Amino acid sequence: MNFSRKIHNFGIKVLTYINGFSLLILLTAIDSFTGWVPYLIMILNLGWLYLVAYANGYIYDTKPYIERLRKERMQYEKMQDCN
């Protein structure tokens, strides 16, 4: 794993923790909002957290999908060998 990749992963983790903390703070103060900007910030925070969770496989199970792709590739290779 190269150094730039480690920095990239560290940056994503820091942004995710900041978004999570910001979301918690805004959710605890939800009754005191008078404008729409804090709600927009919460929507952006939730969007970021959802995308990170989706990219890391927390939203869906990637194992069956990868196994299906492997089986399809093996079937395709068998068909190519027969031709």
N, C-alpha and C positions, 0 to 999 in steps of 0.2 A: 504494500500500500504506500503510495508516494505521499510526500509531504503536503502537496496542494490538495489532495483528496481529504487528508486529515483536517486541514483548515476548513475546507468546504463542509465537512460533516460537523465540525465544531460550531461553525456559523449557523447551520440549520438548527442544531440543538439549542444554541443560545436564543435564536429568534423564537423557537417554539416555547421555551421557558418564559420568555418575556411576554409572548402572546397569552400563554396560560395564566400568568400572574395578572396581566392587565384585564383579562376576562373575569377572573375572580374578584378583583377590585371593583370593576364596573357592575358585576352582578350583586355585590353586597350593597352598592349605593344606588340601586336601580330606582328606588322610590324618590330620590332627590333630584332626578333629572328634569330639566325644564325644556331642553331642546332635543333635536333629533341626532346630533353629532355623536353622543355616546352610544346610541343604538347602532349607528353605522359602524363605529369602532368595534362593537361587540360582534356584529355580523362578519366583519373582516377577520376578527380573531377566530371565530368559529370556522370560517372558511379555510384559514391557514391550518388550524388544527386538524380539520377534516382531510385536507390534502396531504398533510404529513402522515396521518394515520393510514390513508388509502395507499400512499406510496410505500409504506412499510408493511403492508399486508394485514393491518389490524381490522380493516373493514370487511375484507373478503379472505377466503382461504385459497391461497395460491397453489397449494400442493396438488389438488385434483386437476387443476388447469395445466400445470406443468407436466403431470403424468399423461394427460390426454394429448398434449402436443408431442410428447415422446412417442406415444403409440402411433399417432398419425404419421410422424416422420418415419418410423420403422415400416409402416405399411406402404408409404410412398417409395421408400428405398427398395422394398421387396418388389413393388410393381416395376420399378426402373430396372432391377436385375432381371426380371422375366422378359422384358422387352429387349 
